[in-house]
Amino acid sequence: MNKNKFRFTFTTLLIIVSFQILPISPENLHFIISEDKTMLTEWEIPEELELDTLESKIGKYDRKNESEDNTKYIWDQLGLVAKFNKNSKYLNKLTVFYVTALKNDEPKQIYKGKMNFFSSDPNQKVEATYKGWFCRFKLGNRSLYGICKGENRNLEQIDIISK
């Protein structure tokens, strides 16, 4: 009886520890962007998002880069960067990287998850406009900005939340 109880306790402990140690898989991330909200793998990202809440959903950041005005938290394996202004505890910008130049304030790997635009209006299309390297994606009244380079205007990074 004691051996079985010990095995059960040990197995339960291993399962709990593995959920806390192993971060979310990069391929399992899924952003859904609509006219009025942004979802991350079935979680609606709140308007006022604090770092600890974001970490509870995607794991602890890998690196932190501080400047005079802001702090960037970098998830190297996920291809994400969250920017917080020094005078606020709420997220200012969340950027997804499809290309990385391995700069100090960029993730070491690209985003490998999914991203979809969704509209409740089936006739609503995503409008894309380009000006030099800059691109804008408009869905209803919402606009997202990014960097699109190359002959085919390949999306390299996009700010999915920006205030």
PyMOL commands that set and color helices and strands:
alter all, ss='L'
color gray80, all
select helices_A, chain A and resi 2-21+26-28+51-58
alter helices_A, ss='H'
color red, helices_A
select strands_A, chain A and resi 30-33+38-40+43-44+63-66+70-75+80-85+91-97+114-117+127-131+134-139+142-149+154-162
alter strands_A, ss='S'
color yellow, strands_A
deselect
rebuild
show_as cartoon
